[in-house]
Every structure is written in structure tokens, then in C-alpha cells.
Amino acid sequence: MRVDAVFRDFRLATLDPAIPGDAYGGIEDGALAVAEGRIAWIGTAATLPSGWDELPQHFGDGRWLTPGLIDCHTHLVWAGDRAREFERRLQGASYAEIAQAGGGIRATVRATHAASADELFEQGARRLQALMAEGVTTIEIKSGYGLDLESEIKLLRVARRLGERFPVRVTTTLLAAHAVPPDFEGRVDDYIDFVCAMLLPAVHQRGLADAVDAFCESIAFTSVQCGRVFEAAIALGLPVKLHADQLSDGGGAALAAACGALSADHLEYAATAGIKAMAAAGTVAVLLPGAYYTLRESQAPPVAQLRAAGVPMALATDCNPGTSPCTSLLLTMNMGCTLFGLTPAEALAGVTRNAARALGLAEDRGQLRVGQRADFAIWDIEHPSELAYRIGFNPCSARVIGGQWMNCGMSIELDHWIEGSTPLLINVPHAGTHIPPAIAEAMNADALRVPDTDWHVDTLYDFAASLGASLMVATHSRYVVDLNRDPQGTALYPGADNSELVPLRRFDCEPIYREGKAPDADEVARRREVYWQPYHARLRQRIDDLRARHGHVVLLDAHSIRSQVPRFFDGKLPDLNLGSDSGLSCAARLAGRAMDVLSDTTLFSAIRDGRFKGGYITRHYADPAGGVHCLQLEIAQAAYMNEDPPWAWSAQRASRLQLLLIRLIETLVQWRP
């Protein structure tokens, strides 16, 4: 059995009903093993297979480890706020009265229309980070504050972007049938026609929605109108879910069940027949105590009936600006217990196992069992019931995403930057290994090991900051987007086998993506916009800043590659491959001095402008006449590491190479035009 890491000395709340004992599926003195981002083994520490002590270890020191929390119903992306409406409700105005007066959802729609995508992203990011800090590893984000084609697409793209920039799985839901926009006032059926015939197909064509939702309520849409939306969604192969029976019994629960919906949400006024239908259909009841609390409702969802009927119950924040401005899933758990009568074990299942089911992800996450994704939350608590018991207290000490340890709420920036005091900038575009969850799910297991990474190149140059160099190190894998490729896909070496801007094959020519999951032209364009362009905008700005400060810049683009890659070159690569674009990318004296240093040793072979003459970065930013001098150094990985998995650093070989690199960096720092 292949194993990448072992988690031990934890107490496990598996939420797996197959584990006997308490309702949490608890394992004292538990351990689990992770391989390729998934749980490969689980049990007690005493039953850990022999030999695993040599593998990377994460020690829990007795802390509790649960599945990562899942917030399965949010409206996280919006602009503006509705605090004044809150005041009006406190003075006695009802939700329906505020909506009929032009407030409510429509007020948020107006503010959201006026906001840019960047503004929406920044506001959504703050809300998302608050949830992640409490152990959330998966979140659903609905649209619904656009209500026209352009704005709904904008909201869904922002939601996707949040999932790309933060270590969290984001699922997106089209909620165009949220309210009737002003342009369709008095023409509700015409708006439903527009949603079914134009908006929904356009969103689906762009791959922006994982599901479709509707608001079935007297102040929104009838069950017949919602049924038409669902019929169109199902015809496109999209699962459905429903805001149902929140303010009155509109037959929402029965409609959701009849359409095979993943979930019916709210359900304060759900009828007995609807509950029975949900049980038969396997539709999850998503309870939203934040809205119940904020609206000061008096009728709670029929939890006892749901429980007796065997309907799975999930909990979610319903994070939205009007009725549940809540960014705490832990508080939601407490409300689920104190307001709705759930047990703490039901509350935890409601934000893990049942929440996953509400998103159609039950086979992928929500429990600790073999085969599930290794997304965990780690807690400094004595018992899992504390998660629902405390108010305003966050005991989450860490999250684990795909087996990788994360600080709670941590954002994945596009690069790590160390600013130096000299004209030298070392750029490392291919040492990153992060792959956003939404992209990783389309990739095959071998590709997820990112074998074509420029392994340890950032470590090779870790001394450079002390010599005054600036360092820019990309965090994302070259499989997400290749930062050293032309954005339009122009080949670096015409006639040769070139890897793409968004690679489809590994260096060994094996596919990166599972069958039918390779990115299309729209996805390539999206990644160029989300990853490539911001990185290069930062690189350009930093080059310009250094040139303004020092009068010139030396850019060293730092790379490594296996010493033998038949796809790209014959035989074995020299150890050190200096590229100057055949003398065009920098002053001749600079390239000559750099080559003199690299050649002044018997330990390593060196060549200039051989197979690697310099990639896109070296060629694009080079402007010797304008004071920007660029070099690329491609190092054969055998010179400093083991080229076979797990691609281990060789301290002995690397120390010899670093002595030579120190001389090179000193030369580049001291050089003047």
C-alpha cells in the first residue's frame, strides 16, 4: 500500500455510522494514513502497520480530528449590507413587508450590480476566511443577487475564483430564481422563461454551476414556476435543490422530493406529506437557524418529524446580507441545538456527513473512512460535543486539505516574495505544488504527485536573500498554468515538442487529466486570467521598481529538470544550462561572467544556450538597452537531489552545488552595466 503521510496520536470523530460506539464514530488513540490526497487507512495507533514510522508523521498530541466542516448553503458573494432593514424588523416590519417595499433581495441586487468583480471577491474573501478559520473545508456558494445573465455569471465566476485562491472546495449553485428583477415586474412567467431558455443554458455552457436552486415562496416563485426551472436544469444534467416552505407551506418539500432534489432548505412550514416524500426520495433537510433567529420566527422546522421519518438533517449558515449575516458554522451548530432541538452529535453530522450528502458529495467527503478525501479539521477540545456547546469560541487549531496541513483561514497567494537590497531578482516559477481543489478533482492520481515540479529550487537559492537578492517563488503547480509559457500558446522552440500554457501531458507524455476532464479553451482562458496574468503583473511591477531604484535589473529565472527527458532532449542534460536567448536577453559581459563562474569547476558540466536558451520569461522581459538583463539557469536535478519519487533532497550533492551558486549570485549582484 502506498502511503504519503501518517496522522497519529489523535482522537478521531469519524462520523462513520459503521463504527460502533457513540454517535460520533469515535476512535480513541486513533491514527490514519493518507495517500494521493485521500484516506488510505484508519484505525488505532496500536494497529498501525510496521514500517510506517519512517513516513512523514503528523502528531495530534491527543487533539480531536474530525472531517472538515461543510457549509452547504451560503449566499457568500454580495455587495452592500442591510443593517437598516435589521432596524426596521426590530421595529416590527416583516420580511415580506420589507421585500414588497423594494428592500430585501432587490436591495442587495442593486448594490451587487454596482460592484466590480474584484470588489465582490475581496468582500467574499473576508467572509470565507472567517468560515475557514472555524474548520470549513468545503462550501457551497449561490448566485442570486444578479438576476440577469451578465451579473449572475459575474457572481459565479467570483465564487469559482474564491475556490482557486483559497484552500477550500467551493461548489457553485445558480439561484437565478431568487427574486423577480425590476425589468420583469408583473411578468413572473416571462422571467422564468428567460431563466430556462437563456440564463441557465449560458451558465451551464460555461461550466459555472454545479447545481440549480430556486426560492419557492409566496413572495418569490410558485411551486409550478420552480418546477419549470428544475425541469430545465435536469435536462442539462444539473442537480437541483430548493428554498422550501420557509415562511409558509407552499408545497416546496413535496416538489423537492418529486424532482429528486439533493436538498430542501429552511422547511419551517413543511407539511407531513412533504416530509414523507423527502424521506422516500433521499432528499436532505438543510436547516438554517441563522435566518430563523434573525427574523425572530416563531415556528421552527419540524425536527422531530424529520428525525422520525429518517430524513437526513444538515445545518448551514445561510450566510447572506439580509436574513442571516452569519459567518460562523460553530454558532450555527449551537443554534441548531438550542433553537431546533438537535443533539450535538446530530449537529456535527449536519455540518459533515449530511452536509456532504446535501451537495451530492457523500462518497467523496464528510466522514473519516477509507477512500474519502483527506480534508480534516483539528480541534483543541476534550469532547466533540464542545463544538456545539460553546458560543463565540473557536477551538480549531488547523485544517488539513487533501492531506496537506494548513493554518486555519490561510490564503494561498500566487507567490512568496522576499525583497532584497540589490538589482538582482531571482524568479522561481515552477517550484510550486499547490493545485486548487476544483482543478485537482479533474486530474489523475499520478499527476497529483506533480512529478514535473522544479523540486527544491527555492531551497537551492535560500541563501540568496542574505546576499541582497530579491526572490519571487510561485506557489501553484505548473500543471495549473505554466508561468514560463507565452499566454497565447506560441511555441518557445518551433518544430520541437513544447509543453502548453495549461499542460495536458506530463513530461513522460502520460495524461494529466482523467478521461473527459481535460480543460477546454474557456478553462485555459480562465486560468490565464486568474493565475498567469496576476503573477506576471506582479513580476513586471517588481522589475520596474528595482530598475527605478538601481538603474538596472538582473533577472535570473531559476529552473530544474530531470537529467533525462526524451520528450525534450536526447541523452543526458549537462548539469548547468545557462540561457541568454542566444545573447539577446542580456549584455554580453554579464552572460560571459556568469558562464565563467559556472565553468570554473570540475564537479559540474555547464553549457550556454544549448537545449535551454531561455523561456518566455527570459525572452519577454529582456530589455538590455532599457536596463533589464535576463538569464535562465536550468539545473539537472541529479546535481542536487534524487530524481526518483519522492524526489528527495541530497544534502551532500546540494551543498557542493550551492557553493557554486553562491559565487554566481555574488557575481550577478555585483555586476554593473
N, C-alpha and C positions, 0 to 999 in steps of 0.2 A: 504494500500500500504506500502510495506517495503521500507525504505529509510536508507542509511548508512551515508550520509553527504549532506549538502546543500551548494551550491555556490551562494552567493548573492552580491549585490552592484557591479555587473559587467555590462558592455555594451557588448552585445553578437553580434558577426557576425556569424550567424548560417550557412550561405551558403546554406540554405534550400530554393529552389525555391517556395515552398508553402507559405512562409512568405511574405506577401505583403509589399510594400515599396521600399526600394533601392535594388540595385543589390547584396548587401552583406547579405540580410536577417537580417537586424539589429533589435535588441531589446534594447532600452534604459532602464536603470534601470532594467536589466534582472536578472534572477535567474534560477538555475536549481538544480535538485536533482539527486543523484547518488545512485544506488543500485546494488550490486554484479558486480561492475566494468562497469556498463552501465548507460546511461541517463534514469532516470525513470520519470522525469517531467521537463518541461521547460515552462517559461512564464515570466511575470513581477513580481517584488518583491511584488507588491500590491496584487497579486493573489496567493501568497504562501499559502498553506493550513494551517489552525490553528494547533498548537501543534508542528510544525516543529522547532520552536525556541529552543526546548530542544535538538535537534540533533546536532552533530558536525557541525560547521559552518566554511566556508572559505569566508573571506570578500575581495572584489576586490578593494574597495576604488575608484571606477569609472574607473578602468582599462578595457581594451578590452580583451575579451576571444574569441578565435576562435577555430575551430577544430585544432588538432595537425597537423603540416605540414607533407606532404608525399613527399619524393623524390623517384619517381617511375622509375628512370633509372640511375643506377650507376654501375661503374666497380671498386668498392671501394678497393678491395683486390689485391694488386700487390706489386712487389719489384722493386727497381731502380727508375730512373727518365729519362726523355728525354729532358732535358734542351738544350742539344746540337742541337737536332732536331729543337727546337724552334728558335735557332740562324740561322739554315740553312733556315728555312721558311722565316725568316726576310730578308735573303739574296736572296730570290726568288725561292727556291726549293718548289715544290708542295708536297702535302701529298702523292700522287701516286708515285712520283719520290723517295721520302724517303722510302716508303714501298718496292718498287721494288729493292732498293739498300740494302735491309736487315735490314732496320730500322723499325720504326713503331711498329706494334703489335708484330712482331717477336722479336724485341729487348727486349720488356718487358717480353715476354715468356722466353727468356734465363735467365734474372735476376730472374724471379719468380721461375723457376726450381731450381735455386741455393739456394733459401731462404728456411729456415725451416718454419714449421707451426707457431712456436712461433714468429719468426721474422715477418711473414706476419700478424699475429694477432696484434702485437704491432704497426706496421705501419698503419694497417687498423683502429685500435682503435683511433689513433690520428685524422685521417680524420673523423671518425664517431663522435667523441666528438665535433669537430668544427661544424658539422651539427646539432647535438642535442642542442648545445648552442643557435642556432637560432630557436628553437621550433620544430625541426623534431621529430616526434614520431613513424613514420613508414618509412622504407627504403627498396628499392629493391637492391640486390647486385648480379651482374652477375659473372659467371666464365669467361673463355675465354682466360686466359693467361697461361693455362696449355697445352691444345691441345693434351694431352694423358690421358689415364684412371687414372693413379695414381695422376697426378698433378691436373686434373680437380676435382677429389674427394677431394684432399687436399684443394683447394680453397673453395669449397662449405662447407666443414667442418669448415674452419676458419670463413666463413660468419655466419654459424649457431652459432658458439661459440661467436661471437660478440653479437648476439641477446640474448645469455644466460647470458653474463657478464654485459650487459648494459641495462638500462630500455628503450627499444625501440623494436618495432616489426620489425624483419628482414624477408623479403621474398627473396628466392633464385631463380635464373634463370640459367639454363645450357646454356651457349653460346659456345659450342664446335665448332660450325660452325662460327668461328670468323675470322680465317685465316687458310691457309694451312700450316701445320707444315713441317719442312725441310725433314723429313722422307718420306713425301708423295709428294715431289716436282715433278710436272709434272703428278701426278696421283690424280687429284682432286676428281674424282668419286670414286676412291678406298677409299679415306679418308671419303667421305660421307657414303660409305658402312660401314666403321668402326664405324662411329658415330651412325648410325642407328641400326646396328646389335649388337654392343658390348658396346660402351660407354654409350649411352642413357639408355639401359636396366639396366646396372650395377648401374648407378646413381639412377635410379628410384627404383630399388630393395632396395637400402639403404635409401630411403626416403629423399634424399638430395636436390631435386629440386622441386620447386613449379610451375615452368613454363619452357618453352624452347624458346630460341631466336636464330636468325641466322642473318648474315650480307649479305644482298642481294645487291651486288655492283660489278662493273666491276673488281675491284682489289681483290674481295673476292669470292663470290659464285653467280651463276646464279639463276634466279627465279625457274628453274626446280630443281636444286640441293637443294635449300632451301625448295621447296615443298616436296621433299622426306624426309627431316628431320622432317617437320611438320606432314607428314603422319604417321611417326613412333611415334612421340610424342603423337598425338591424339589417336593412337591405344592404348597407355598406359594410356590414360585418363588425359594427361597433357595439360594445355592450352598453347597457343603459342603467340609470339609477334615477331616483325621484325624490324631490322635496314633497313630502306627502303628509296631509292631514295635520298640519301644524296648528292652524287657527280654527279649523272646522273639519267635519267629516266630508271630504269631497270624493271619497272612493279611491284615494291615492294608493292605499296599501293594496287593495284588490287589483288596481291597474298595474302596479309594480310587479305583483306576483304573476299576473296573466301574461306579462311581457318578458318574464324570466329575468327581471332586473337583478343586478348584483345586490342592490340595497334599496330600502325605503327609509328616508331620513326625517327626523322630527317625531311624527306619529303620536302627538299628544291626543288627537281625537280619532285615532284608528279604531275601526269597528271590529267586533269579534270575527265576523266573516273574513275581513281583510287579513287579520292575524292568522287565521287558519290557512288561508290561501298562501300567505308568506311561508308558513311552516312547510307546506306541501311543495312549494317551489324552491325552497332553499334560499330565499331572499333574506339578507341580513337586515336587522333593525339597527340603524345608526342613531343613537340617542345624543341629543345636543343640549346639555343642561345649561350651557352658557347663554343661549338665546332664551331659554325658559326663565333663567334668573334675571337677565337684563330686562326682559319685557314684563317681569313680575306676573307671569302667568299663574293661574290657579289650578289648571288641570295638567297633571303630569302624565307622561306616557304610561300605558297600561303594562308596566313591567311584570307584574305577577302573571298576567295572561300570556305575555310573550314567553316568559320562563316556562310556564306550564305547557305551552304549545311546542316548546323546543325550538323556538326561533333564536338563532344566534344574535347576541346583542353586542354591538360595538359602541365605542364612545369617540367623540371628536370635538375639537374646539369650536368648529364652525366659525373660525376667525373671519370677521367681516366688520365693516365700519359702523353698521347701524344697530344690529341686534346682538352681537357677540364679539366685541373688540378684545378678544382674549388670545393671548399667545402663550398659554401655559396648559400643557396637556396634563400635568400633575394636578393642577387646580381642577381641571375638568373631571379627573378621576374622583377627587374628593366630592365635587358636586354630584356626580353620578351616584355616589353612595348616600350622601346626606339628603339630597333632594329627590332622588328617584328610587332609593332603596336597594341599590346593587350591593353585593358584598365586595370587599376589597379584592378578592380573587376574581370575581366577575369583572370588576373594573380593569384589572390588569389584563385579563383575557380580551377585554373590549378595546384595548389600545395595542394589542399584539396579534394574537391568533385570529380573532374575529374581525379586526380591522383589516388584516391581510385578505381575509375572505371577501370583505366588502369591496375590495379593489380588484378582485379576481386574481390575487397573488398567493392564495393559500398554500400552493405547492412549492412556493419559492421562498417564503419568509413568514415570520410571525411565531415560530416555535424554535426551540433548540432540539433539532433532530437531524440525523444524517441526511445529507442532500440539500438541506436548506442553506440559504445564503448566510455567510458568516457576518451578519450585522448584529451587533450586540450593544447593550448599554450596561455600564458598570456602576454599582451603587455602594456608597458608604452607609449601609443600613444594617440593622440587626434582623429584620424580617421583611419580606415583600409587602406586607400589609402597611408598612410605613409610607409607601408611595402614595396611597390614597388617604392616609391618616393626617399627614402634615399639611399645613396651609402656609404658603409663602416661603417654603424652604426647598432648596434644590440639592439633593444629595448625589447627583450624577457626577462622577469623577472622570469618566472618559466614555467615548464611544469607539466602537470597532466597526469599520466599513470594509466588507469583503476581506476580513482577516487582518486589516491594517489598523493599527492603533491610532486614534485621533483624539485631540483635545476637543472638548465639547464646544460646538459653535464655530470651530475653526474653518476659515475660508481657505480655499485652495487658490492662491494667487497664480498668475501666469508665469511669474519668475521670482527668484530671490535675487536681491540687489545689494551689493556692498560697494559703497562709493569710496574711491581712492583719492590720492592727492597728486597723481601724475597723469600724463596724457594717455597712458595705456588702459585700454578696456579689453578684458578677456570675456568673450561671449561663448557660452556653452549651451547650444540649442538642443542637444539630443541626449542629455543625461537624465531627463525627467522620466518618471514611470507612472505618473497618475493618469488614470483613464476614468472619465466621468461615468457613473453607474449606467446611465442610459445608453452610452456607447459600448460599454463593456458587455452588456447583455446581448449585443449582436455579434460579439466576437467568439471565436472558438477557444477552447481551453489552452491549447498550445500558444496561441497569440497572446493570451492574457498574461503569460510569463514574460512578455516583451523582450524576446531574446535578442533583438537587434538594437537594443539600447547601447549608447556610448557609456558603458559601465565605468563608474568611479572616476570619470574625467574631472568632475568638480573636486573630488578628493585629491587628484593628482596636482591640482593647482591651488590647494588650500593655503599654501604659503604665500601666495602672490599678494594678498592684501597687505601683508606686513612689509612688502616692498613698494607699496604705494599704488598698486594696480586696482582698478575697479573691476568687479566681477558681476556678470549677469548670467544666471543659470535658470534655464527653463524648467518648469515643474512637470509639464504634461508630456506624455509619451509621444514619440514621433508617429505612432500609429493613429493618434488623434488628428494631427496635422503636422506636416514636415515643414518646420520653420526655415529650412535651408533650401526650399524649392520656390521657383517662380510662381506667383499667385495665379497666373493664367495657365500654368501647366507646361510652359515652354521647356523643352528638354535641355538639361545642362550640357550633355555630351551627345550631340546629334549623331544618330546611327548606332549608338550604344544602348544597352538595356538600362533605362533610368527608372528609379522609383518615383512614384507620383506624389503630388501635393498631399493627397489623402491616400496613403498606401493601401493597396488591396492584397498584395502578396508580401510575405516575409522575404528576407534575403535568400532563403533556400527555395523560393518560388512556391511554397505552400500557402494556401489561402489564410487570410487573417480573419475573415468573417464566416459565420455559419451560412449554410446554403440559403439563398434568398434574402440575406440580411445585409449585403454589401451596400454601402452608401450610394445613393443616386446623385445626379447633378445638383439637385436642390440641397441635399445634405452636404455636399462638398462646398457649395457656396455659403451655406450656413456656418460651417466650421471655419472657412476662410474669414468670415465676418467676426465670429465670436472669439477665435483663438489667434489666427495668423495676424490679422490687421492690428489688434491692440498690442501684441508683442512687438511688432515692427514699429508701431508708433512710438512706443517707449524706447526702443533701441535708437531710432532716429533722434529723438529728443535728447537722449543721453550723449550721443555722438556730438550733436550740435552744442550742448552745454560744455562738454570737455574742450571742444575746439575754441569756443568763445573764451574759455578760461585760460587755455595754454597756447593757443595759436595753431595747434595741430593735434591730431589724434592718431594713435596707432591702435587698430582693431585687430586682435588676434582671435580668429574663430577656431575654437578648440574642439576636436573630434577624436574618436577612436573607432576601430572596426576590427572584426576578426581578421587574422592574418591571411586566411584563405577563404575567399568568397567567389567561387567560379562564375557566378552570375555577373559579377562586375569586373573581374580581372583574372588573368591566368597566373598560375603558380602562387608563390608566396610573396606577400607585400613586404617591402622594406619596413624597418621599424618606424622610421620617422619620415613623413611625407609632407614637405613644405610646398604650399601652393601660393603663387603670386599672379595667377591668371596670365602666365607666360610673360611676366614682367610688367603687366598693365595696371596692377592693383596697388602698387606702392613704388616709392623711389627705389632705384636700382641699388643704391648704397644700403638701404635698410634690408632688402631681401638678401643682399650679399653678406652682410654682417650676421644675419640670423642663420644663414646656411653655414657660415664659417663655424659658428658655435655648435650646430648640430653635427657637423662633420668631424669635429675635433675630439673624437673618441673612437676607441676600438670596440666598445661594448655594444654599440647600436649602429645599424646601417641607416643611411639617410639619402634622400633624393629630393630634387627640386623640380616642380612642375612635371611630375611623372603622371601616374594614373589619376592623381588628385591635384588638380590645378587651382582649386578654389570653387566653392559652391555659389549659390545665389547671393548669400550674404557678403562674401568677399568681393564678388563682382559688382553687386548693386551699390554698395555703399562706398566703394573705392572712388576717390577723387583726389589723386595726388597733387594736382595743381591747386586744388582748394584746401589742401591741408589734411585730407583724410587718407591714411595709408593702411591698407588691409592685407593681412596674411591669413592663410588657413594652415593649421597643423593637424594632420591626420596621423594618429599613432596606431600601430598594430597592437592589438590588445595583448598578444603574447609577450610584449615587452614589460608588462607590469601586472598581469593577472592570469588566472586560469580561464581559458576560452570556453570551457565546457560548463554546463549548469552545475552548480548555482552561480557560476561566474564570480568566483571568489577573488578577492584582492590578494596579491602576493607581496607581502611586506618586503621580502628580500629584493625581488626584481624592481618593485616600485621605488624603493629607496635609492637604487642606483639611477633610475630614470629621473627622479626628482632632482638629484644633484645637477644633472644636465639642464633640466628645465629651469632651475634657479638661475643658472648662467644665462639662459635665453631671456628670461623675464628681466633680469638686470640689464641686459643689452637693449631690449626694447624700451624699457623705462628711461634709459639714459640717452637714447638716440634723439638727435635733433635734425630737422631738415637743413 
